[in-house]
Amino acid sequence: MTARWMSYLRSLECTACGREFDAGAAHGVCPACGKVLFARYDLAELRNALVPEDFRSRSWDMWRYRELLPVRDEANVVTLGEGMTPLLRVNEHLSIKDEGKNPTGSFKARGMAA
């Protein structure tokens, strides 16, 4: 990881009841109704802070996009190098993401890391 660390995660919003929760607190589901929480980002600030060139010199793993992930503190990152798995084009209408290339051989590696 690099010295610069900034997540633009703003809050967690319930997809059912619309309530917002502090993204700094641990939530599995909405404490009010038990439904899925959606990560909300400060996209206006993010748009002004990053340009595509910022990503080009970074390591080739999912953490190259750290500002777009819901992790606020680099100390909380645990990684085996997951992410950046190939997208294989099968035909004009179908592509397959090869998550077997992750260190664990599973699509779950990416989600567990972030």
N, C-alpha and C positions, 0 to 999 in steps of 0.2 A: 504494500500500500504506500501511498505517498503522504507527505506531511499535510497537504491541503485536504480537508474533509468537510463537506457541507452537504446536508440533505435538505431538499426543499419540501419535505413532507410537512404538511400543515396540520392535518387532523385525520381522524378516522370517521367515516360517515356510514350510518346504517343504511343498507340498500332497501330496507322495508319501511322503517318508521322515520327515516331522515335525520335522526338525532346525530349530533357530532360529539366526538370524544377526543380527549387528549391523546395524541399519537405517542407521547412519551410513556404512557402507562400500558401495561400488558393487558391486551384484550384478545380473546379467542373469537368471540362472537359479540353481538350487541348485548350489553348488560340489561337493557330494557325489554327487548323482545326475543333475543336469542337468534337473530338472523345474521347474515354475512355483513362484515364491515369492509368498506371500500377505502383505500388510501387516497386522500386528497392532497394535491401538491399546489404550491404557489407558482403557477405556471407563468404568470407575468414576470415575477422576479427571476425565475429560471431562464426565461427567454432573453432577458437582459444580461444574464451572468455567463452563459455558455454559448460557444460556437462550435461547429463540427470539428474544427482543428484541435479543440481541447481533448478530444477522444483519441485522436490518431496516434499520439505518442505513448499512450497508456498500455499496460499489460493486456494480453489477449485473454481475458476472462470476464465474468459477469460484473466484476467490480470496476471495470473501466467506465461503467455507467452509474457509479455510486450515487451521484446526485439524484438519480431517478429511482433509487431503491429506498425502501422504508427503514433505513438504518441511520441513526443520527450520530453514533459514536463509533469511531474506528475500532475501539477496544472491544466492541461487541461482534466484530467480524470473525467468523470461523470458516475457513475455506480449505478445500482440497483442490482448487482450480476448476470448480464446476462452471458450466456455462459455455457459450460460444460453440455449441454443437452444430454439426452441419445440417442444412436444409437440403434434402435431396429431391430433385425434380423427377417425378415419375412420368408424368405426361403434362399436356397443356393445362389440365384442370386439377392436378393433384401433386402435392409435394409432401414429403414425409420428414419430420424432424427426428434425427437420430440421437435420441437422448442416451442411448447405450454408450456413447462416447464419454459421458460424464465419469468421473473417477469411481463412483459407486455402481455404474452401469444402469442407473435408474433416473427417470425424470424427477424423482423426489429429491435428488441432490440439490437442485437449483432452489426449490422452495425451502428446504431445510436451512440452506445457507443464509437466506435473506429473511 
